[in-house]
Amino acid sequence: MTVDQDVLPEGERTPPQVSTAVLVGYATAAAGVFGWFLFGLLVQRQGFVDSVGESAGAAFTLLLAISVIGTLRRNGE
């Protein structure tokens, strides 16, 4: 088994940079999930637990989509 990465000393490693557009996208997604929670709780009056479950499902779906898109981009497809 081979490793295709160069090993750098601990002092020379730099953390990956996150672009402003990605941060804005994450903030928008978080606001959307929170808005979905408030919509279910206040407008649809479906209860706290149901609203949390529905917004958590939406958040996990967004995370899955982000993971799939990131994997496809990393593999160059």
PDB file as gemmi writes it, atoms N, CA and C in Angstrom:
CRYST1    1.000    1.000    1.000  90.00  90.00  90.00 P 1                      
ATOM      1  N   MET A   1       0.847  -1.167   0.000  1.00  0.00           N  
ATOM      2  CA  MET A   1       0.000   0.000   0.000  1.00  0.00           C  
ATOM      3  C   MET A   1       0.895   1.233   0.000  1.00  0.00           C  
ATOM      4  N   THR A   2       0.560   2.215  -0.819  1.00  0.00           N  
ATOM      5  CA  THR A   2       1.343   3.441  -0.901  1.00  0.00           C  
ATOM      6  C   THR A   2       0.480   4.627  -0.509  1.00  0.00           C  
ATOM      7  N   VAL A   3       1.150   5.654  -0.059  1.00  0.00           N  
ATOM      8  CA  VAL A   3       0.481   6.899   0.305  1.00  0.00           C  
ATOM      9  C   VAL A   3       0.953   7.967  -0.664  1.00  0.00           C  
ATOM     10  N   ASP A   4       0.015   8.667  -1.278  1.00  0.00           N  
ATOM     11  CA  ASP A   4       0.350   9.672  -2.282  1.00  0.00           C  
ATOM     12  C   ASP A   4       0.403  11.082  -1.704  1.00  0.00           C  
ATOM     13  N   GLN A   5       0.685  11.207  -0.435  1.00  0.00           N  
ATOM     14  CA  GLN A   5       0.752  12.521   0.184  1.00  0.00           C  
ATOM     15  C   GLN A   5       2.169  12.801   0.642  1.00  0.00           C  
ATOM     16  N   ASP A   6       2.555  14.062   0.557  1.00  0.00           N  
ATOM     17  CA  ASP A   6       3.832  14.473   1.106  1.00  0.00           C  
ATOM     18  C   ASP A   6       3.646  14.730   2.594  1.00  0.00           C  
ATOM     19  N   VAL A   7       4.589  14.267   3.365  1.00  0.00           N  
ATOM     20  CA  VAL A   7       4.520  14.461   4.803  1.00  0.00           C  
ATOM     21  C   VAL A   7       5.284  15.731   5.148  1.00  0.00           C  
ATOM     22  N   LEU A   8       4.595  16.652   5.798  1.00  0.00           N  
ATOM     23  CA  LEU A   8       5.203  17.917   6.196  1.00  0.00           C  
ATOM     24  C   LEU A   8       5.424  17.918   7.700  1.00  0.00           C  
ATOM     25  N   PRO A   9       6.477  18.578   8.136  1.00  0.00           N  
ATOM     26  CA  PRO A   9       6.660  18.730   9.585  1.00  0.00           C  
ATOM     27  C   PRO A   9       5.489  19.509  10.191  1.00  0.00           C  
ATOM     28  N   GLU A  10       5.305  19.353  11.488  1.00  0.00           N  
ATOM     29  CA  GLU A  10       4.159  19.943  12.173  1.00  0.00           C  
ATOM     30  C   GLU A  10       4.105  21.464  12.010  1.00  0.00           C  
ATOM     31  N   GLY A  11       5.230  22.132  11.996  1.00  0.00           N  
ATOM     32  CA  GLY A  11       5.269  23.591  11.895  1.00  0.00           C  
ATOM     33  C   GLY A  11       4.923  24.123  10.519  1.00  0.00           C  
ATOM     34  N   GLU A  12       5.062  23.314   9.469  1.00  0.00           N  
ATOM     35  CA  GLU A  12       4.837  23.781   8.104  1.00  0.00           C  
ATOM     36  C   GLU A  12       3.421  23.528   7.601  1.00  0.00           C  
ATOM     37  N   ARG A  13       2.591  22.881   8.376  1.00  0.00           N  
ATOM     38  CA  ARG A  13       1.219  22.597   7.951  1.00  0.00           C  
ATOM     39  C   ARG A  13       0.365  23.843   8.081  1.00  0.00           C  
ATOM     40  N   THR A  14      -0.440  24.099   7.082  1.00  0.00           N  
ATOM     41  CA  THR A  14      -1.378  25.214   7.133  1.00  0.00           C  
ATOM     42  C   THR A  14      -2.791  24.657   6.987  1.00  0.00           C  
ATOM     43  N   PRO A  15      -3.736  25.157   7.765  1.00  0.00           N  
ATOM     44  CA  PRO A  15      -5.107  24.667   7.646  1.00  0.00           C  
ATOM     45  C   PRO A  15      -5.718  25.111   6.315  1.00  0.00           C  
ATOM     46  N   PRO A  16      -6.631  24.329   5.768  1.00  0.00           N  
ATOM     47  CA  PRO A  16      -7.255  24.725   4.508  1.00  0.00           C  
ATOM     48  C   PRO A  16      -8.099  25.981   4.694  1.00  0.00           C  
ATOM     49  N   GLN A  17      -8.087  26.825   3.672  1.00  0.00           N  
ATOM     50  CA  GLN A  17      -8.825  28.082   3.717  1.00  0.00           C  
ATOM     51  C   GLN A  17     -10.246  27.868   3.223  1.00  0.00           C  
ATOM     52  N   VAL A  18     -11.211  28.450   3.916  1.00  0.00           N  
ATOM     53  CA  VAL A  18     -12.614  28.372   3.536  1.00  0.00           C  
ATOM     54  C   VAL A  18     -13.003  29.704   2.924  1.00  0.00           C  
ATOM     55  N   SER A  19     -13.596  29.658   1.738  1.00  0.00           N  
ATOM     56  CA  SER A  19     -13.940  30.895   1.052  1.00  0.00           C  
ATOM     57  C   SER A  19     -15.137  31.576   1.701  1.00  0.00           C  
ATOM     58  N   THR A  20     -15.268  32.853   1.422  1.00  0.00           N  
ATOM     59  CA  THR A  20     -16.378  33.630   1.957  1.00  0.00           C  
ATOM     60  C   THR A  20     -17.707  33.128   1.416  1.00  0.00           C  
ATOM     61  N   ALA A  21     -17.739  32.706   0.169  1.00  0.00           N  
ATOM     62  CA  ALA A  21     -18.980  32.204  -0.421  1.00  0.00           C  
ATOM     63  C   ALA A  21     -19.470  30.948   0.299  1.00  0.00           C  
ATOM     64  N   VAL A  22     -18.550  30.085   0.702  1.00  0.00           N  
ATOM     65  CA  VAL A  22     -18.930  28.876   1.432  1.00  0.00           C  
ATOM     66  C   VAL A  22     -19.501  29.244   2.797  1.00  0.00           C  
ATOM     67  N   LEU A  23     -18.862  30.190   3.484  1.00  0.00           N  
ATOM     68  CA  LEU A  23     -19.363  30.618   4.786  1.00  0.00           C  
ATOM     69  C   LEU A  23     -20.743  31.261   4.673  1.00  0.00           C  
ATOM     70  N   VAL A  24     -20.959  32.048   3.641  1.00  0.00           N  
ATOM     71  CA  VAL A  24     -22.273  32.661   3.418  1.00  0.00           C  
ATOM     72  C   VAL A  24     -23.305  31.576   3.112  1.00  0.00           C  
ATOM     73  N   GLY A  25     -22.923  30.573   2.345  1.00  0.00           N  
ATOM     74  CA  GLY A  25     -23.831  29.475   2.048  1.00  0.00           C  
ATOM     75  C   GLY A  25     -24.206  28.692   3.291  1.00  0.00           C  
ATOM     76  N   TYR A  26     -23.243  28.431   4.154  1.00  0.00           N  
ATOM     77  CA  TYR A  26     -23.527  27.716   5.403  1.00  0.00           C  
ATOM     78  C   TYR A  26     -24.435  28.542   6.312  1.00  0.00           C  
ATOM     79  N   ALA A  27     -24.174  29.847   6.384  1.00  0.00           N  
ATOM     80  CA  ALA A  27     -25.014  30.713   7.217  1.00  0.00           C  
ATOM     81  C   ALA A  27     -26.436  30.780   6.671  1.00  0.00           C  
ATOM     82  N   THR A  28     -26.568  30.806   5.351  1.00  0.00           N  
ATOM     83  CA  THR A  28     -27.895  30.818   4.731  1.00  0.00           C  
ATOM     84  C   THR A  28     -28.632  29.510   5.003  1.00  0.00           C  
ATOM     85  N   ALA A  29     -27.925  28.401   4.908  1.00  0.00           N  
ATOM     86  CA  ALA A  29     -28.537  27.103   5.189  1.00  0.00           C  
ATOM     87  C   ALA A  29     -28.970  27.011   6.650  1.00  0.00           C  
ATOM     88  N   ALA A  30     -28.150  27.502   7.558  1.00  0.00           N  
ATOM     89  CA  ALA A  30     -28.506  27.472   8.981  1.00  0.00           C  
ATOM     90  C   ALA A  30     -29.724  28.346   9.255  1.00  0.00           C  
ATOM     91  N   ALA A  31     -29.779  29.518   8.633  1.00  0.00           N  
ATOM     92  CA  ALA A  31     -30.941  30.388   8.803  1.00  0.00           C  
ATOM     93  C   ALA A  31     -32.187  29.747   8.195  1.00  0.00           C  
ATOM     94  N   GLY A  32     -32.024  29.057   7.080  1.00  0.00           N  
ATOM     95  CA  GLY A  32     -33.165  28.375   6.460  1.00  0.00           C  
ATOM     96  C   GLY A  32     -33.696  27.249   7.320  1.00  0.00           C  
ATOM     97  N   VAL A  33     -32.803  26.469   7.929  1.00  0.00           N  
ATOM     98  CA  VAL A  33     -33.240  25.375   8.807  1.00  0.00           C  
ATOM     99  C   VAL A  33     -33.931  25.947  10.048  1.00  0.00           C  
ATOM    100  N   PHE A  34     -33.385  27.008  10.602  1.00  0.00           N  
ATOM    101  CA  PHE A  34     -34.022  27.633  11.762  1.00  0.00           C  
ATOM    102  C   PHE A  34     -35.372  28.236  11.378  1.00  0.00           C  
ATOM    103  N   GLY A  35     -35.450  28.842  10.203  1.00  0.00           N  
ATOM    104  CA  GLY A  35     -36.725  29.366   9.714  1.00  0.00           C  
ATOM    105  C   GLY A  35     -37.747  28.261   9.506  1.00  0.00           C  
ATOM    106  N   TRP A  36     -37.289  27.113   9.011  1.00  0.00           N  
ATOM    107  CA  TRP A  36     -38.186  25.961   8.826  1.00  0.00           C  
ATOM    108  C   TRP A  36     -38.716  25.478  10.179  1.00  0.00           C  
ATOM    109  N   PHE A  37     -37.856  25.485  11.198  1.00  0.00           N  
ATOM    110  CA  PHE A  37     -38.288  25.132  12.547  1.00  0.00           C  
ATOM    111  C   PHE A  37     -39.358  26.105  13.044  1.00  0.00           C  
ATOM    112  N   LEU A  38     -39.112  27.406  12.887  1.00  0.00           N  
ATOM    113  CA  LEU A  38     -40.084  28.395  13.348  1.00  0.00           C  
ATOM    114  C   LEU A  38     -41.386  28.324  12.554  1.00  0.00           C  
ATOM    115  N   PHE A  39     -41.294  28.059  11.263  1.00  0.00           N  
ATOM    116  CA  PHE A  39     -42.496  27.918  10.440  1.00  0.00           C  
ATOM    117  C   PHE A  39     -43.358  26.756  10.934  1.00  0.00           C  
ATOM    118  N   GLY A  40     -42.736  25.633  11.195  1.00  0.00           N  
ATOM    119  CA  GLY A  40     -43.486  24.479  11.691  1.00  0.00           C  
ATOM    120  C   GLY A  40     -44.064  24.720  13.070  1.00  0.00           C  
ATOM    121  N   LEU A  41     -43.315  25.408  13.913  1.00  0.00           N  
ATOM    122  CA  LEU A  41     -43.756  25.627  15.284  1.00  0.00           C  
ATOM    123  C   LEU A  41     -44.847  26.686  15.375  1.00  0.00           C  
ATOM    124  N   LEU A  42     -44.639  27.820  14.707  1.00  0.00           N  
ATOM    125  CA  LEU A  42     -45.538  28.957  14.886  1.00  0.00           C  
ATOM    126  C   LEU A  42     -46.667  29.018  13.867  1.00  0.00           C  
ATOM    127  N   VAL A  43     -46.408  28.658  12.631  1.00  0.00           N  
ATOM    128  CA  VAL A  43     -47.425  28.780  11.588  1.00  0.00           C  
ATOM    129  C   VAL A  43     -48.268  27.512  11.510  1.00  0.00           C  
ATOM    130  N   GLN A  44     -47.601  26.370  11.419  1.00  0.00           N  
ATOM    131  CA  GLN A  44     -48.336  25.118  11.291  1.00  0.00           C  
ATOM    132  C   GLN A  44     -48.818  24.571  12.627  1.00  0.00           C  
ATOM    133  N   ARG A  45     -48.267  25.090  13.726  1.00  0.00           N  
ATOM    134  CA  ARG A  45     -48.636  24.670  15.087  1.00  0.00           C  
ATOM    135  C   ARG A  45     -48.584  23.151  15.252  1.00  0.00           C  
ATOM    136  N   GLN A  46     -47.444  22.573  14.839  1.00  0.00           N  
ATOM    137  CA  GLN A  46     -47.327  21.123  14.896  1.00  0.00           C  
ATOM    138  C   GLN A  46     -46.608  20.634  16.146  1.00  0.00           C  
ATOM    139  N   GLY A  47     -46.229  21.502  17.030  1.00  0.00           N  
ATOM    140  CA  GLY A  47     -45.586  21.101  18.275  1.00  0.00           C  
ATOM    141  C   GLY A  47     -44.076  21.208  18.192  1.00  0.00           C  
ATOM    142  N   PHE A  48     -43.469  21.311  19.376  1.00  0.00           N  
ATOM    143  CA  PHE A  48     -42.023  21.523  19.445  1.00  0.00           C  
ATOM    144  C   PHE A  48     -41.241  20.315  18.942  1.00  0.00           C  
ATOM    145  N   VAL A  49     -41.603  19.141  19.415  1.00  0.00           N  
ATOM    146  CA  VAL A  49     -40.842  17.937  19.063  1.00  0.00           C  
ATOM    147  C   VAL A  49     -40.951  17.656  17.567  1.00  0.00           C  
ATOM    148  N   ASP A  50     -42.136  17.790  16.996  1.00  0.00           N  
ATOM    149  CA  ASP A  50     -42.302  17.570  15.564  1.00  0.00           C  
ATOM    150  C   ASP A  50     -41.524  18.604  14.749  1.00  0.00           C  
ATOM    151  N   SER A  51     -41.502  19.851  15.207  1.00  0.00           N  
ATOM    152  CA  SER A  51     -40.758  20.892  14.499  1.00  0.00           C  
ATOM    153  C   SER A  51     -39.258  20.641  14.554  1.00  0.00           C  
ATOM    154  N   VAL A  52     -38.765  20.203  15.713  1.00  0.00           N  
ATOM    155  CA  VAL A  52     -37.341  19.887  15.837  1.00  0.00           C  
ATOM    156  C   VAL A  52     -36.985  18.713  14.931  1.00  0.00           C  
ATOM    157  N   GLY A  53     -37.833  17.686  14.922  1.00  0.00           N  
ATOM    158  CA  GLY A  53     -37.567  16.523  14.078  1.00  0.00           C  
ATOM    159  C   GLY A  53     -37.576  16.855  12.605  1.00  0.00           C  
ATOM    160  N   GLU A  54     -38.517  17.685  12.196  1.00  0.00           N  
ATOM    161  CA  GLU A  54     -38.594  18.042  10.782  1.00  0.00           C  
ATOM    162  C   GLU A  54     -37.417  18.906  10.354  1.00  0.00           C  
ATOM    163  N   SER A  55     -37.041  19.861  11.191  1.00  0.00           N  
ATOM    164  CA  SER A  55     -35.894  20.709  10.837  1.00  0.00           C  
ATOM    165  C   SER A  55     -34.583  19.924  10.918  1.00  0.00           C  
ATOM    166  N   ALA A  56     -34.481  18.971  11.837  1.00  0.00           N  
ATOM    167  CA  ALA A  56     -33.277  18.133  11.898  1.00  0.00           C  
ATOM    168  C   ALA A  56     -33.182  17.258  10.654  1.00  0.00           C  
ATOM    169  N   GLY A  57     -34.297  16.740  10.186  1.00  0.00           N  
ATOM    170  CA  GLY A  57     -34.298  15.963   8.945  1.00  0.00           C  
ATOM    171  C   GLY A  57     -33.861  16.795   7.758  1.00  0.00           C  
ATOM    172  N   ALA A  58     -34.328  18.040   7.712  1.00  0.00           N  
ATOM    173  CA  ALA A  58     -33.908  18.938   6.631  1.00  0.00           C  
ATOM    174  C   ALA A  58     -32.418  19.245   6.723  1.00  0.00           C  
ATOM    175  N   ALA A  59     -31.911  19.424   7.946  1.00  0.00           N  
ATOM    176  CA  ALA A  59     -30.484  19.712   8.125  1.00  0.00           C  
ATOM    177  C   ALA A  59     -29.628  18.519   7.703  1.00  0.00           C  
ATOM    178  N   PHE A  60     -30.039  17.312   8.080  1.00  0.00           N  
ATOM    179  CA  PHE A  60     -29.275  16.129   7.688  1.00  0.00           C  
ATOM    180  C   PHE A  60     -29.318  15.907   6.178  1.00  0.00           C  
ATOM    181  N   THR A  61     -30.432  16.237   5.550  1.00  0.00           N  
ATOM    182  CA  THR A  61     -30.515  16.148   4.091  1.00  0.00           C  
ATOM    183  C   THR A  61     -29.562  17.131   3.436  1.00  0.00           C  
ATOM    184  N   LEU A  62     -29.489  18.354   3.971  1.00  0.00           N  
ATOM    185  CA  LEU A  62     -28.530  19.333   3.446  1.00  0.00           C  
ATOM    186  C   LEU A  62     -27.092  18.853   3.635  1.00  0.00           C  
ATOM    187  N   LEU A  63     -26.788  18.284   4.796  1.00  0.00           N  
ATOM    188  CA  LEU A  63     -25.436  17.772   5.029  1.00  0.00           C  
ATOM    189  C   LEU A  63     -25.090  16.633   4.084  1.00  0.00           C  
ATOM    190  N   LEU A  64     -26.055  15.772   3.813  1.00  0.00           N  
ATOM    191  CA  LEU A  64     -25.823  14.684   2.862  1.00  0.00           C  
ATOM    192  C   LEU A  64     -25.554  15.234   1.471  1.00  0.00           C  
ATOM    193  N   ALA A  65     -26.331  16.224   1.052  1.00  0.00           N  
ATOM    194  CA  ALA A  65     -26.122  16.829  -0.267  1.00  0.00           C  
ATOM    195  C   ALA A  65     -24.751  17.496  -0.349  1.00  0.00           C  
ATOM    196  N   ILE A  66     -24.349  18.198   0.704  1.00  0.00           N  
ATOM    197  CA  ILE A  66     -23.032  18.841   0.722  1.00  0.00           C  
ATOM    198  C   ILE A  66     -21.923  17.794   0.648  1.00  0.00           C  
ATOM    199  N   SER A  67     -22.102  16.685   1.335  1.00  0.00           N  
ATOM    200  CA  SER A  67     -21.110  15.617   1.319  1.00  0.00           C  
ATOM    201  C   SER A  67     -20.978  14.998  -0.067  1.00  0.00           C  
ATOM    202  N   VAL A  68     -22.096  14.726  -0.721  1.00  0.00           N  
ATOM    203  CA  VAL A  68     -22.059  14.133  -2.061  1.00  0.00           C  
ATOM    204  C   VAL A  68     -21.432  15.101  -3.057  1.00  0.00           C  
ATOM    205  N   ILE A  69     -21.809  16.372  -2.993  1.00  0.00           N  
ATOM    206  CA  ILE A  69     -21.247  17.365  -3.914  1.00  0.00           C  
ATOM    207  C   ILE A  69     -19.750  17.516  -3.682  1.00  0.00           C  
ATOM    208  N   GLY A  70     -19.326  17.546  -2.420  1.00  0.00           N  
ATOM    209  CA  GLY A  70     -17.900  17.655  -2.121  1.00  0.00           C  
ATOM    210  C   GLY A  70     -17.109  16.457  -2.608  1.00  0.00           C  
ATOM    211  N   THR A  71     -17.691  15.272  -2.478  1.00  0.00           N  
ATOM    212  CA  THR A  71     -17.019  14.066  -2.965  1.00  0.00           C  
ATOM    213  C   THR A  71     -16.887  14.092  -4.478  1.00  0.00           C  
ATOM    214  N   LEU A  72     -17.940  14.489  -5.164  1.00  0.00           N  
ATOM    215  CA  LEU A  72     -17.876  14.563  -6.623  1.00  0.00           C  
ATOM    216  C   LEU A  72     -16.877  15.610  -7.093  1.00  0.00           C  
ATOM    217  N   ARG A  73     -16.814  16.727  -6.422  1.00  0.00           N  
ATOM    218  CA  ARG A  73     -15.856  17.785  -6.803  1.00  0.00           C  
ATOM    219  C   ARG A  73     -14.430  17.329  -6.544  1.00  0.00           C  
ATOM    220  N   ARG A  74     -14.202  16.628  -5.439  1.00  0.00           N  
ATOM    221  CA  ARG A  74     -12.847  16.195  -5.093  1.00  0.00           C  
ATOM    222  C   ARG A  74     -12.346  15.147  -6.078  1.00  0.00           C  
ATOM    223  N   ASN A  75     -13.227  14.297  -6.574  1.00  0.00           N  
ATOM    224  CA  ASN A  75     -12.822  13.272  -7.524  1.00  0.00           C  
ATOM    225  C   ASN A  75     -12.745  13.795  -8.946  1.00  0.00           C  
ATOM    226  N   GLY A  76     -13.133  15.026  -9.187  1.00  0.00           N  
ATOM    227  CA  GLY A  76     -13.004  15.625 -10.509  1.00  0.00           C  
ATOM    228  C   GLY A  76     -14.068  15.215 -11.492  1.00  0.00           C  
ATOM    229  N   GLU A  77     -15.193  14.781 -11.017  1.00  0.00           N  
ATOM    230  CA  GLU A  77     -16.275  14.386 -11.929  1.00  0.00           C  
ATOM    231  C   GLU A  77     -17.268  15.509 -12.104  1.00  0.00           C  
TER     232      GLU A  77                                                      
END                                                                             
